[in-house]
Amino acid sequence: MSSAPLGERMISRRRFLAGSGTTAAGRFVLSSRLRAEPGQADLPHLPESITKLQSRKTEAKPISLLEREERQERARELMRDNSLDAIVLTEGTSLRYFTGVRWWGGERLFAFVLPAKGKAFYVCPEFEEGRAREQLSNAPGGEAPYVRTWQEDYDPYLRMAEALKDQGISGGRLGIEETVRFVFSDGIRNAVPQATLTSATPVTAGCRMIKSANEIALMRLASQVTLSVYEAVYRSLHEGMTQEDVGKLIDEAYSRVGFPGDASVMIGEYTALPHGSRTPQVIRKAPSSCSMMDAMSKATFPISHVRLCWENRPAK
């Protein structure tokens, strides 16, 4: 079994299905998060363009606790501007944006409620409390987080209702973040029927669409890293390589630059499909073939998403 931390071994559903060949589109996707160290690709000889890549991990300045506190205060301002008493977030990028918490919980409710006034609180499965508090210690208010836990035989939405009542906003206007699952929002609606549920997008998007200088620097770094991986892999391609061969090079390249990244590889006629094909593909020379890579890279939280397509011309 891998000795990597659990968070590094977790695989998104998209990457798992793509790697197993069972997605509807059948893209071939590899992720450098599956490998901890560079130089382990199953290739006889790594091309020079790959071995020359240097880690840029130390250039990434993580989002600070102070910046997350400022984000929450900006959210409170926007709540007041939009007549909202609180916003409700569950697992996803907005939760991470405002708290730094990375969560995956399936069908069990884990929610963050940020009121316009008063103390923010979390609703969490009791058996997950330890994992939650471990992350909350690094979030705003982490020195004494307000956590309402629920047992498997208890209605989690009643815990939410109790906390909203304690805050005096059980009859207020609650903004629901746009990616919250219907089963969660419907459960909240039934538990606090006197509340008005509406969209939190004016608040969440109002915060997230305006980037700080550090966010912009991280986005630029993620894009530069992605392009350097593209260039190194492009210079390593030759006729006869398969999707798997190219994927191993991409995996190795991301490991060497120091950031996790995903990439899908499409060759020939399959580059015309939005998300590729399950059909095995081999690089051929022009004019009969072209190739495309569609990759994502993360520098802490900001993500780059770059697509590159080229004609497979004979080497000169």
MIFINU-447060 format. One record per residue (C-alpha): x negated, y, z. Coordinates in steps of 0.25 Angstrom, whole numbers, padded with zeros to 4 digits, always signed. Layout:
<pts>
XYZ
...
</pts>
This chain:
<pts>
+0000+0000+0000
-0005+0014-0003
-0011+0022+0008
-0006+0035+0002
+0004+0043+0011
+0019+0040+0009
+0021+0053+0002
+0011+0050-0008
+0016+0036-0011
+0030+0041-0014
+0035+0041-0028
+0046+0049-0034
+0057+0041-0040
+0054+0048-0054
+0039+0043-0053
+0043+0029-0048
+0054+0027-0059
+0045+0032-0070
+0033+0024-0066
+0042+0011-0065
+0048+0014-0079
+0062+0015-0074
+0066+0029-0077
+0076+0032-0087
+0065+0040-0095
+0054+0030-0092
+0043+0040-0090
+0029+0035-0087
+0026+0043-0074
+0014+0042-0065
+0011+0050-0053
-0003+0053-0046
+0004+0052-0033
+0003+0037-0034
-0012+0038-0033
-0020+0044-0022
-0034+0045-0028
-0039+0048-0042
-0048+0038-0050
-0038+0027-0048
-0031+0026-0062
-0031+0012-0068
-0039+0017-0080
-0053+0011-0084
-0059+0025-0086
-0053+0039-0083
-0055+0049-0093
-0064+0061-0090
-0053+0071-0091
-0046+0064-0079
-0059+0062-0071
-0062+0076-0072
-0049+0081-0065
-0052+0087-0052
-0042+0088-0040
-0035+0101-0038
-0028+0097-0025
-0035+0107-0016
-0030+0119-0025
-0015+0116-0021
-0011+0125-0009
+0001+0118-0002
+0014+0126+0001
+0012+0131+0015
+0021+0131+0027
+0022+0146+0026
+0027+0146+0012
+0038+0135+0015
+0042+0144+0026
+0043+0156+0017
+0051+0147+0007
+0061+0144+0018
+0062+0159+0022
+0065+0163+0007
+0075+0152+0007
+0082+0158+0019
+0082+0172+0012
+0089+0166+0000
+0099+0158+0008
+0103+0171+0014
+0104+0178+0000
+0113+0166-0005
+0122+0165+0008
+0116+0151+0011
+0115+0147+0026
+0106+0135+0023
+0100+0127+0012
+0099+0112+0012
+0087+0104+0006
+0084+0089+0004
+0072+0082-0002
+0066+0088-0014
+0058+0100-0018
+0065+0111-0011
+0064+0104+0002
+0049+0103+0000
+0048+0117-0005
+0054+0123+0008
+0049+0113+0018
+0037+0105+0012
+0045+0092+0015
+0044+0081+0005
+0056+0072+0007
+0062+0059+0001
+0073+0053+0008
+0083+0047-0002
+0097+0047+0003
+0095+0051+0017
+0097+0066+0020
+0084+0074+0023
+0088+0089+0022
+0082+0103+0025
+0091+0114+0029
+0086+0128+0029
+0096+0138+0034
+0096+0153+0031
+0095+0155+0046
+0090+0146+0057
+0081+0133+0057
+0080+0124+0046
+0083+0109+0048
+0081+0096+0042
+0091+0084+0042
+0083+0071+0041
+0085+0056+0043
+0080+0052+0057
+0071+0041+0052
+0064+0051+0043
+0062+0062+0054
+0047+0058+0056
+0044+0060+0041
+0052+0073+0041
+0046+0079+0053
+0032+0075+0047
+0035+0084+0035
+0043+0095+0042
+0031+0098+0051
+0025+0105+0039
+0038+0112+0035
+0043+0126+0039
+0048+0124+0054
+0040+0111+0055
+0035+0114+0069
+0050+0111+0074
+0058+0106+0062
+0073+0105+0064
+0077+0090+0060
+0091+0084+0061
+0089+0069+0059
+0100+0058+0056
+0101+0043+0058
+0105+0034+0047
+0119+0032+0054
+0121+0047+0055
+0126+0057+0044
+0114+0066+0041
+0124+0077+0036
+0129+0078+0050
+0115+0081+0054
+0115+0092+0044
+0128+0098+0048
+0124+0098+0063
+0111+0106+0060
+0119+0116+0051
+0129+0118+0062
+0118+0120+0072
+0113+0131+0062
+0127+0137+0061
+0127+0135+0046
+0136+0123+0045
+0147+0131+0038
+0137+0139+0030
+0132+0139+0015
+0122+0128+0013
+0113+0128+0001
+0110+0114-0005
+0097+0112-0012
+0100+0108-0027
+0093+0095-0026
+0100+0090-0013
+0108+0077-0016
+0123+0077-0017
+0124+0067-0006
+0116+0076+0003
+0124+0089+0000
+0137+0081+0000
+0134+0076+0014
+0131+0090+0019
+0143+0095+0013
+0152+0085+0020
+0144+0087+0034
+0146+0102+0033
+0159+0104+0026
+0160+0119+0031
+0147+0122+0024
+0146+0127+0010
+0136+0120+0002
+0130+0127-0010
+0117+0128-0018
+0103+0131-0012
+0097+0134-0025
+0097+0149-0023
+0088+0147-0011
+0079+0135-0016
+0077+0140-0030
+0076+0154-0025
+0064+0150-0017
+0058+0140-0026
+0059+0148-0039
+0049+0158-0033
+0035+0152-0032
+0025+0157-0022
+0010+0159-0026
+0006+0146-0020
+0017+0138-0027
+0013+0144-0041
-0001+0141-0038
+0003+0126-0035
+0012+0126-0047
+0000+0130-0056
-0009+0120-0049
+0001+0109-0052
+0002+0113-0067
-0013+0114-0068
-0015+0100-0062
-0005+0095-0071
-0011+0101-0084
-0025+0096-0080
-0019+0082-0078
-0013+0083-0092
-0026+0088-0098
-0034+0077-0092
-0024+0066-0096
-0022+0072-0110
-0037+0071-0113
-0037+0057-0108
-0027+0051-0118
-0030+0042-0129
-0022+0034-0139
-0017+0021-0133
-0014+0026-0119
-0001+0022-0113
+0008+0030-0103
+0002+0022-0092
-0012+0026-0096
-0009+0041-0097
-0001+0040-0084
-0013+0034-0076
-0022+0046-0081
-0011+0056-0077
-0011+0049-0063
-0026+0050-0062
-0027+0064-0066
-0017+0069-0056
-0024+0061-0045
-0037+0068-0049
-0031+0082-0049
-0025+0080-0035
-0010+0081-0037
+0002+0072-0039
+0008+0072-0053
+0018+0064-0062
+0017+0063-0077
+0025+0056-0087
+0019+0051-0100
+0026+0051-0114
+0019+0047-0127
+0024+0048-0141
+0039+0048-0144
+0042+0047-0130
+0037+0062-0127
+0050+0066-0134
+0058+0060-0122
+0060+0069-0110
+0055+0059-0100
+0048+0049-0108
+0051+0034-0111
+0049+0021-0104
+0042+0015-0117
+0027+0013-0116
+0020+0023-0124
+0006+0024-0130
-0002+0036-0134
-0004+0037-0150
-0011+0047-0158
-0004+0058-0165
+0004+0060-0173
+0012+0049-0168
+0011+0052-0153
+0011+0062-0143
+0011+0062-0127
+0017+0069-0116
+0015+0070-0101
+0025+0076-0091
+0018+0078-0078
+0021+0084-0064
+0011+0088-0054
+0012+0093-0039
+0003+0103-0032
+0009+0102-0018
+0023+0105-0022
+0024+0113-0035
+0024+0104-0047
+0020+0106-0061
+0027+0099-0072
+0020+0099-0086
+0023+0092-0099
+0013+0090-0110
+0014+0084-0124
+0003+0082-0134
+0000+0075-0147
-0009+0062-0146
-0020+0067-0156
-0032+0058-0159
-0044+0063-0150
-0055+0071-0158
</pts>
